Structures are given as structure tokens and as C-alpha cells.
Amino acid sequence: MNLKILKKITKREILLMIAMLVIGLLLGGVFGRKSQETEESHEHTENVGEETTYTCSMHPQIRQDEPGQCPICAMDLVPVSSVESDDEDIDPDEIQMTESAIALANIQTFRVEKRNAVNEIHLLGKIKADERNKAELTARFNGRIEKLFINFTGQHVTKGQKLATIYSPELITAQKELLEAMKYKDSNPSFYKAARGKLRLWDLTNEQIDNIEQNAEPEIYFDILSPITGTVMKRNVALGDYVNEGTTLFEVIDLSRVWVMFEAYESDLPWIKTGDKIKFTLRSVPGKQFSGTVNYIDPFIDPATRITQVRAEVPNSKKELKPEMFAKGILKSEIAANTNTLIIPKSAVLWTGKRSVVYVKVPDRETPSFLYREVVLGPEAGNFYVIHEGLNEGEEIAVNGVFKIDASAQLAGKTSMMNPEGEKVSSGHDHSMDDGNGDMETTEDHSEHDDQSADLMHEMFEVSGNCGMCKDRIEEAALSLQGVSEAEWSEETKVLHVTFNHSKVKLADIHKKIAAAGHDTKLEKAPDDVYEALPACCLYRDSE
């Protein structure tokens, strides 16, 4: 009996346990699903709170909460990179650009390197006679021109050739004194030497004095002889003229070697040193190139023209080079101060007149980034600048599309060429701001500074000219227009870089203003009367 009851109890307990287990499983499934739904809901809520901001790579001032297209350039908006705000190692002034934005802006880079900076300098000059080979014959005593053997200037003479014959009572008296002194040659040699010395001071040669002594009588007429072989540059007497002591009779110059005096501007001087070879051409000898060596650089600069003289000495055995001929020279030279310097292309530099700016590519970034950097420029080296300070060898800088990078930095309120303090620049679109009660209200910024920043443009075009005076004139003409903030013209490339506000001044107006100053542009030709009034060194049109 007890065994049967035990069996019955056991079965009852087993059924109860099974029932409780089933109920437990059912309840666990219900609560488990609720817990999972709660977790998913919480996770979804967290994801919703992390809103993604989208911006334009070319116009970083554009910010939206959802993807789309830029209202300015119609490029697809991209998410703002998290490293822009989360990574403490990222410089806040970095300008990040996507690969598509870099391709659209045609941004190219250049690695800074050291090399021998070589420049090609174009110089204008004139042929000049070598002043060391010039002889000026003056009358040493009073007299009258009895014979004249030189009838015109430009006549070639040789050393010792007769130029003229002069009659002088003073000379006859001096010869008589010599003949008298000969009698006392042995007893009073000093008296004899003094008589000969007096005649030598009057330009008589020892041979002429010996002839007087041998003939034992004075010569009535005295021959004026050429002291050098050369060309008669001046003839200041005619047959029968009376001359006084000190009167200039003839000027003779040897043109077997001549000087070429070139005009160099201050910016050229770092590249010119004695010993440099210079090649030049002459209009009078077309198709032929001459060469010389720089042997003198004038230590003074003309205060009016801001130029100095550079002299090259050239042989002239064929007499092809004639004084006052114009010459066009080309001098290729390494920088005189240092031949191993850092150089960068000119296109990499943004120049405001006060600051020179480049954009350095930040290494080891997944997204290409650039940083504003001010540099100290050295002399120009053709299409390159020598860098004194601000860059290191091996750094990578932008050389094309630099102005677009700077514009992006300016619009984003980061340090830039036109905004060195890194102040926020508005784009003129809607912005949110606190009204003081914790609520956000929308306003639109129409400040003049913002409008100017958005309307800035950079253009480059050719302008004809030759020299530093042309450079000053071209840049002053462009900067005289309201709205033009920068203007820089290169003597080597003849290209003008100009930055201007296109809402205030048109590019065509800049062309017209420069042409009105006397310089041809690609769109406008300078008036002939204005051009012809320019200094000789500024005349760039070929008259041939």
C-alpha cells in the first residue's frame, strides 16, 4: 500500500515539475523578447542622437544634416570627417579635401628640394668705348695750325702718325735754349737736362729732340703725333686756327676692345657676379651672337631709375661693335650668395605685398590635408623662388590650385592669406544663433566683408613689358582700381597675377586700365602715343 502511494506521489510531483518548467520557458521567452526590444530601441535611440553632418569639399561653409548636392557648385556632399574634431593631434587649421575635390580643383603638389638655383636674366645695354684706350691731345703751348693731316672724325690712325703741324714762337725759343745749353753739357749738365725736359713736357719725343741737337738749329714747325693706334673721335681744330695752351686738338680712341654697359635692376643683382658669361645680340649684325665676361659691377645705383651698370669687355678686331649700338643680353648665372638653396615654383606662392604664403600638405593623412604657412622669399630664379625661411627640404606643397585651397580656408574661418587671424567668414547663407533664451533662431549675414570674400577671384594673363619700371607701372595701374587687392607681374614670364572682387571690378576693366598706362595685354592694346612716351628701356614692341 505504501509503495503504491509513493508511486502515485512521485508521478504527481513529476507532472508538477514538468508543468512548472514549461511555464518558466514561456515566461522567459516573453521577457527575453521585451528585453531585446528594449535594447534595440535604446541602441536605435543612441544612433539617432549621433547625427551625421555633410559638407562640400570645395565649399566647407556648407553644412547639412543629410546628404545632397552643394548649392554653389553642385558637387555631392560628403560626411564631415570625424578626425576633424575628435583627434587631438589634428591641427584645427588643416584644410581637408576629398580626392574628388582635389581632382576638380586640379591641385598639384611639389616636393621642396635643394638645388643650384640658376636664373636667366635679360639685360639691355649699349656699346661703349674702353675708357682706358682713349687719348686726348691738348695744346701744350700757344701756336697756329699750319698743316692738318686729319680731315674728318672716324679716320683711322696709327701710333706716331702725324695729325697736324703747328707753328709756335714759344717752341722756337725753347729750342734755342736747348742749343745754348748744349754748350754747357759737360760743365753744367743739370742746365742741359732741364732744357731737354722742358721740350719733353711739351710732348716732343726724344727722337725729335735728338734731331734738333743734330741739326743744331731750331725747327720752325712742330708735328703733333698720335700717341696710340685708333680712331679719331673728335677733331676740334681746322687749318689756320690759333690755339692756346690747354686747347683740345684731337681725341683718339682704340676700338680693338670695347665695353658693353648693361643696365641691371636691384632684383637682378643677387644673380650677377664678376666672371659670369653674358651673350648678346645686335640689330646691326642680325643672326650673330657675341659673348663677353662681366668684369665690373657699378657699386652705386641710380636713385632715379633704380638701375646699376654691369660692364662686360669684348674683343672687337673686326670693328663690328660700334659705340652707342644697342645690345640685348642674356646672362645665365647661379645665385651669387649661395649655390645650394631651397627653391619652389612661383605658382606655389600667394603674395599679398606683406606676406608670402604657401600651403603645405600634411603627411600621413587618409584624407588629403593642407596647412597655411608663411615663408620668406629670396630672389627669383626663373620660374622659381629661393626660400630663405619657412620651409624644410622634403616637405610637399601645393603648386596648382593654391588659391582654391586658400579660399576654402577663408570660408571655413581658418588661417588663410586674406584672413591671417583665422576669423570665421560667413558665406551669406542662413545660420543659426541663440536668441538668449536657449532657443535657436535663423538669421542671414549680409556683411560687406563676407560678400567680398565670396566674390574674390584670381586670374593670370600676359602683359607686355621689359623692366622693373614696367613692373611698377603695370602693378600700380591694376591696384588703382577699386576691388583689386593684389597684382604681381613677372619680368621673366610677362604674366600678371591679379586678385580682385568681381562684384566691384570686371576683368576687362583691369585689361583696359593697364593698356591705358602703356602696356599691351591679351585683350587690349595700349594707345600709340602713350606707348611712345614710355622710357626707352620700357619699349617692348619690335619696330622691325
C-alpha positions in Angstrom: 0.0 0.0 0.0 2.7 2.4 0.9 4.5 1.5 -2.2 1.5 2.4 -4.4 1.0 5.7 -2.6 4.7 6.6 -3.1 4.5 5.8 -6.8 1.4 8.0 -7.1 3.1 10.9 -5.3 6.1 10.6 -7.4 4.1 10.8 -10.7 2.2 13.8 -9.3 5.5 15.6 -8.5 7.0 14.8 -11.8 4.0 16.2 -13.7 4.1 19.3 -11.5 7.8 19.8 -12.2 7.2 19.5 -15.9 4.3 22.0 -15.8 6.5 24.5 -13.9 9.3 24.0 -16.4 7.1 24.7 -19.4 5.6 27.8 -17.7 9.1 29.0 -16.9 10.2 28.6 -20.5 7.2 30.5 -21.8 7.7 33.4 -19.4 11.5 33.5 -20.2 10.7 33.9 -23.9 8.3 36.7 -23.3 10.6 38.7 -21.0 13.6 37.9 -23.2 11.9 39.4 -26.3 10.9 42.5 -24.3 14.5 42.9 -23.1 15.9 42.6 -26.6 13.3 45.0 -27.9 14.3 47.4 -25.2 18.0 47.1 -26.0 17.4 47.5 -29.7 15.2 50.6 -29.0 17.9 52.1 -26.8 20.6 51.4 -29.4 18.4 53.0 -32.1 17.9 56.0 -29.9 21.6 56.3 -29.5 22.2 56.1 -33.2 19.6 58.7 -33.9 21.3 61.0 -31.5 24.6 60.8 -33.4 23.6 62.9 -36.4 26.0 63.0 -39.4 26.9 66.4 -40.8 27.5 66.7 -44.5 29.7 69.3 -46.2 31.1 70.3 -49.6 34.8 69.6 -50.2 35.1 72.9 -52.2 32.9 75.0 -50.0 33.3 73.9 -46.4 30.9 76.6 -45.2 28.1 74.4 -46.5 26.8 72.2 -43.6 23.7 70.0 -43.8 22.2 67.2 -41.7 21.5 65.0 -44.7 23.3 64.1 -48.0 22.6 66.0 -51.1 24.3 68.4 -53.5 26.2 71.6 -52.8 24.0 74.7 -53.7 27.1 76.5 -55.0 29.0 74.0 -57.2 26.5 71.1 -57.3 29.1 68.6 -56.0 27.9 65.7 -53.9 28.1 66.5 -50.2 30.4 64.2 -48.1 30.3 63.4 -44.3 32.4 65.6 -42.2 35.5 63.6 -41.2 35.5 62.6 -37.5 39.2 63.3 -37.3 38.4 67.0 -37.9 37.0 67.3 -34.4 37.8 64.2 -32.4 41.6 63.7 -33.0 43.6 66.0 -30.7 46.7 65.6 -33.0 44.9 67.3 -35.9 45.6 71.0 -36.3 42.4 72.9 -36.3 43.6 75.0 -39.3 44.0 71.9 -41.5 42.1 72.1 -44.8 40.8 68.6 -45.7 39.8 67.9 -49.2 38.5 64.7 -50.8 40.2 63.1 -53.8 37.3 64.2 -56.0 37.6 67.8 -54.8 41.4 67.8 -55.4 40.8 66.5 -58.9 38.1 69.1 -59.6 40.4 71.9 -58.4 43.3 70.4 -60.3 45.5 70.6 -57.3 49.1 69.5 -57.9 52.0 69.3 -55.4 55.8 69.7 -55.4 58.4 68.4 -53.0 60.7 71.1 -51.7 64.3 70.3 -52.7 67.7 71.8 -52.6 69.4 72.6 -55.9 71.7 75.0 -57.6 69.3 77.9 -58.4 70.0 79.2 -61.9 68.4 82.2 -63.3 68.3 83.7 -66.9 68.5 87.4 -66.8 67.6 89.6 -69.8 69.6 92.9 -69.9 69.6 95.9 -72.2 72.8 97.8 -72.9 74.9 99.9 -75.1 78.3 99.5 -76.7 80.8 101.9 -75.2 84.5 102.7 -75.9 87.0 101.4 -73.5 88.0 104.5 -71.5 91.4 103.1 -70.8 92.2 103.2 -74.5 91.4 106.8 -75.0 93.9 109.6 -75.7 93.1 113.3 -75.7 95.6 115.6 -77.4 95.8 119.1 -76.0 98.0 122.1 -77.0 100.9 122.4 -74.5 101.9 125.8 -75.9 100.4 128.6 -77.9 100.6 128.5 -81.7 98.9 128.3 -85.1 97.8 125.2 -87.1 99.9 125.3 -90.3 99.1 121.8 -91.6 96.3 119.4 -90.9 96.6 115.7 -91.8 93.3 114.6 -90.3 90.3 115.9 -92.3 87.4 114.1 -90.6 86.4 112.3 -87.5 86.3 108.5 -87.6 89.6 108.4 -89.5 91.9 105.6 -88.5 95.4 106.5 -87.4 98.4 104.5 -86.2 100.7 105.3 -83.3 103.3 108.0 -84.3 101.3 109.2 -87.3 101.2 113.0 -88.0 97.9 114.6 -87.1 98.8 118.3 -87.6 101.7 120.7 -87.8 101.8 123.8 -85.6 103.9 126.9 -85.6 104.8 128.3 -82.2 107.2 131.2 -81.3 107.4 129.8 -77.8 108.6 126.4 -79.1 111.3 128.1 -81.2 112.5 129.9 -78.1 112.6 126.7 -76.2 114.7 125.0 -78.9 117.2 127.9 -78.9 117.6 127.4 -75.2 118.4 123.7 -75.7 121.0 124.5 -78.4 122.6 127.1 -76.0 122.5 124.5 -73.1 124.4 122.0 -75.3 127.5 124.2 -75.0 127.5 123.6 -71.2 126.6 119.9 -71.4 129.7 118.8 -69.6 130.3 121.7 -67.3 126.6 122.2 -66.3 124.7 119.0 -67.1 121.7 120.0 -65.0 121.1 123.0 -67.2 121.2 120.8 -70.3 118.8 118.3 -68.8 116.4 121.0 -67.8 116.3 122.3 -71.4 115.5 118.8 -72.7 112.9 118.2 -70.0 111.1 121.4 -71.0 110.7 120.1 -74.5 109.5 116.7 -73.3 106.9 118.4 -71.2 105.6 119.9 -74.4 105.1 116.4 -75.9 108.2 116.4 -78.1 109.6 112.9 -78.3 113.3 112.0 -77.6 113.7 111.4 -81.3 112.5 114.9 -82.2 114.8 116.5 -79.5 117.8 114.5 -80.8 117.1 115.8 -84.4 117.1 119.4 -83.1 120.5 118.8 -81.5 121.9 117.1 -84.6 120.7 119.8 -86.9 122.0 122.5 -84.5 119.1 124.8 -85.4 115.5 125.1 -84.2 112.6 123.6 -86.2 110.0 126.2 -87.1 107.2 123.8 -87.4 106.4 121.1 -84.9 104.4 117.9 -85.8 101.7 116.7 -83.5 101.8 112.8 -83.4 99.2 110.3 -82.4 100.1 108.6 -79.1 98.1 105.4 -79.9 96.7 103.4 -82.8 93.0 104.0 -83.1 90.1 106.1 -84.5 89.8 109.9 -84.3 86.7 110.5 -82.3 87.0 114.3 -82.2 88.7 117.0 -84.2 88.4 120.4 -82.7 90.7 122.5 -84.9 90.8 123.5 -88.5 93.7 124.7 -90.8 94.9 128.1 -89.7 93.3 128.1 -86.3 95.2 129.8 -83.4 95.3 127.6 -80.3 96.2 128.4 -76.7 97.8 126.2 -74.1 95.2 123.6 -72.9 93.1 123.6 -76.0 91.8 120.2 -77.0 93.0 119.4 -80.5 92.1 115.7 -81.1 90.6 112.7 -79.4 91.8 109.3 -80.5 90.4 106.0 -79.2 91.4 102.4 -79.7 88.3 100.3 -80.5 90.1 96.9 -80.8 88.4 96.1 -77.4 85.1 97.7 -76.3 82.8 97.7 -73.3 79.2 96.7 -73.3 77.4 98.5 -70.5 74.2 96.7 -69.4 71.5 98.1 -67.1 70.7 95.8 -64.2 67.8 96.3 -61.7 68.1 95.7 -58.0 66.3 92.4 -58.3 68.9 91.2 -60.8 71.9 92.0 -58.6 71.9 88.8 -56.4 72.4 86.8 -59.6 75.2 88.8 -61.2 78.9 88.4 -60.2 82.2 89.1 -61.9 83.3 86.3 -64.2 79.8 85.5 -65.4 79.5 84.9 -69.2 77.0 87.0 -71.0 75.7 86.5 -74.6 74.2 89.4 -76.5 72.9 90.3 -80.0 72.9 93.5 -82.0 70.3 94.6 -84.5 73.0 95.9 -86.8 74.5 92.4 -87.0 71.5 90.1 -87.3 71.9 86.4 -86.9 75.2 86.7 -85.0 75.7 86.2 -81.3 78.5 87.8 -79.3 79.8 87.0 -75.9 81.7 88.7 -73.1 82.7 88.4 -69.5 81.4 90.5 -66.6 84.4 92.3 -65.2 82.8 95.2 -63.3 79.6 95.9 -61.4 79.0 99.5 -60.5 78.8 99.9 -56.7 76.2 102.7 -57.0 72.5 102.6 -58.0 71.0 105.5 -59.9 68.4 107.0 -57.5 66.0 108.0 -60.3 66.0 104.8 -62.5 66.9 102.3 -59.7 69.5 100.6 -62.0 73.2 100.0 -61.9 75.7 99.4 -64.6 77.2 96.0 -65.4 80.2 96.0 -67.7 81.4 93.3 -70.0 84.6 93.5 -72.0 84.5 92.2 -75.6 87.2 92.0 -78.3 86.4 93.9 -81.5 89.1 93.2 -84.0 86.7 93.4 -87.0 85.2 96.7 -85.7 81.7 95.3 -85.9 80.9 96.7 -82.5 80.5 100.5 -82.7 79.9 102.8 -79.7 76.3 103.6 -78.8 74.9 100.5 -80.5 72.0 98.9 -78.5 72.6 95.3 -77.3 70.2 92.7 -75.9 72.0 90.4 -73.5 71.2 87.1 -71.7 73.1 86.2 -68.6 72.7 82.7 -67.1 74.0 82.6 -63.5 73.8 80.8 -60.2 72.9 82.9 -57.3 75.9 84.9 -56.1 75.4 84.3 -52.4 74.7 80.5 -52.2 74.5 77.9 -54.9 72.7 75.2 -52.8 69.4 76.6 -51.7 65.7 75.6 -51.3 63.6 76.5 -54.3 59.9 76.2 -55.0 57.8 77.1 -58.2 56.4 80.6 -58.3 52.9 79.2 -58.7 53.0 77.8 -55.2 53.2 81.3 -53.6 50.3 83.6 -52.8 51.7 87.1 -52.3 49.9 90.0 -50.6 52.7 92.5 -50.6 53.2 92.0 -46.9 53.1 88.2 -46.6 54.2 85.3 -48.8 52.1 82.2 -48.2 52.2 78.6 -49.3 50.1 75.6 -48.4 52.0 72.5 -47.1 50.5 69.1 -47.5 50.2 67.3 -44.1 51.8 63.9 -44.3 50.2 60.6 -43.1 46.6 61.6 -43.6 43.9 59.4 -45.1 42.1 62.5 -46.3 44.5 64.9 -48.1 45.1 67.9 -45.8 46.9 71.2 -46.2 48.2 73.8 -43.8 48.8 77.5 -44.2 52.5 78.5 -43.9 54.1 82.0 -44.2 57.6 82.0 -45.9 60.4 84.4 -46.5 61.2 84.7 -50.2 64.7 85.1 -51.6 65.5 86.2 -55.2 63.6 84.9 -58.2 65.2 82.1 -60.2 63.3 82.0 -63.5 60.0 80.2 -62.7 61.2 79.5 -59.1 61.7 81.4 -55.9 64.6 80.8 -53.5 63.3 80.2 -50.0 65.1 81.8 -47.1 62.8 80.8 -44.2 59.6 78.8 -43.6 60.1 75.5 -45.4 62.2 72.4 -45.0 63.7 70.1 -47.6 61.4 67.2 -48.4 58.1 69.0 -47.5 55.3 68.8 -50.0 53.5 71.9 -51.1 50.6 72.8 -53.4 51.7 74.4 -56.7 48.5 74.4 -58.6 45.0 75.3 -57.3 46.6 77.1 -54.3 44.1 80.0 -54.4 41.2 77.5 -54.2 42.7 75.9 -51.1 43.1 79.4 -49.6 39.5 80.3 -50.5 38.3 77.1 -48.7 40.4 78.0 -45.6 39.0 81.5 -45.6 35.4 80.4 -46.0 35.8 77.9 -43.2 37.2 80.5 -40.8 40.7 79.1 -40.8 44.0 80.8 -41.2 44.4 82.0 -44.8 46.2 84.5 -46.9 43.4 87.1 -46.7 42.4 86.0 -43.2 45.6 85.5 -41.2 43.8 85.7 -37.9 41.6 82.8 -38.8 38.3 84.6 -38.1 35.1 83.0 -39.2 33.9 84.2 -42.6 30.2 83.9 -43.4 29.0 82.7 -46.8 25.8 84.8 -46.8 23.6 81.7 -46.2 21.3 81.0 -43.3 22.9 80.5 -39.9 21.5 79.5 -36.5 22.2 81.6 -33.4 21.0 81.7 -29.8 18.4 84.3 -29.1 19.4 84.5 -25.4 16.5 82.2 -24.2 18.0 79.0 -25.2 16.0 78.9 -28.4 17.7 79.0 -31.8 16.6 81.5 -34.4 17.7 81.8 -38.0 19.3 84.9 -39.4 21.1 85.8 -42.7 24.5 87.6 -42.7 24.9 90.2 -45.4 28.2 91.8 -44.1 30.3 93.5 -46.7 33.4 91.6 -45.7 31.6 88.3 -46.3 30.4 89.4 -49.7 33.9 90.4 -50.7 35.3 87.1 -49.6 32.8 85.1 -51.6 33.4 87.2 -54.7 37.2 87.1 -54.7 38.7 85.8 -57.9 42.3 85.1 -59.1 43.3 85.5 -62.7 46.5 85.5 -64.6 47.3 86.9 -68.1 50.2 88.2 -70.2 51.1 91.8 -70.2 53.9 93.2 -72.4 56.9 94.9 -70.8 60.6 94.8 -70.3 62.0 96.0 -67.0 61.4 96.9 -63.3 59.9 100.3 -64.3 57.3 98.3 -66.4 56.6 96.1 -63.4 55.9 99.0 -61.1 53.7 100.8 -63.7 51.6 97.6 -64.5 51.0 96.7 -60.9 50.2 100.3 -59.9 47.7 100.5 -62.8 45.9 97.3 -61.7 45.9 98.2 -58.0 44.4 101.7 -58.7 41.1 100.1 -59.5 38.7 99.7 -56.6 38.2 96.0 -55.9 41.7 94.9 -56.9 43.6 93.6 -53.8 46.7 92.1 -55.3 48.7 92.4 -58.5 52.1 90.9 -59.3 53.8 91.0 -62.7 56.9 88.9 -63.6 59.6 90.3 -65.9 60.6 86.8 -67.0 57.2 85.2 -67.8 55.4 88.5 -68.6 52.4 87.1 -66.7 50.3 89.2 -64.3 48.7 87.5 -61.3 45.8 89.6 -60.0 43.2 89.0 -57.2 40.1 91.1 -57.3 36.4 91.3 -56.2 34.4 90.6 -59.4 31.3 92.2 -57.9 33.2 95.6 -57.8 35.5 95.4 -60.9 35.5 93.3 -64.0 38.5 91.6 -65.6 38.0 93.6 -68.8 38.4 96.8 -66.8 41.7 95.7 -65.5 42.9 95.0 -69.0 41.8 98.5 -70.1 43.5 100.2 -67.2 46.8 98.5 -67.8 46.6 99.3 -71.6 45.9 103.0 -70.7 49.2 103.0 -68.8 51.1 102.0 -72.0 51.2 98.2 -71.8 49.6 95.7 -74.2 47.5 92.9 -72.8 45.9 89.9 -74.4 42.6 91.8 -74.7 43.7 95.5 -75.1 46.4 97.4 -77.0 48.0 100.5 -75.5 47.4 103.7 -77.4 50.4 104.5 -79.6 51.0 108.0 -78.1 51.1 106.6 -74.6 53.4 103.8 -75.6 55.8 106.1 -77.4 56.0 108.3 -74.3 57.4 105.5 -72.2 61.2 105.5 -71.3 63.4 103.7 -73.9 64.0 100.7 -71.6 60.2 100.1 -71.5 59.6 100.0 -75.2 58.8 96.3 -75.8 57.3 96.4 -79.3 59.6 95.2 -82.1 59.9 98.1 -84.6 61.4 95.9 -87.3 
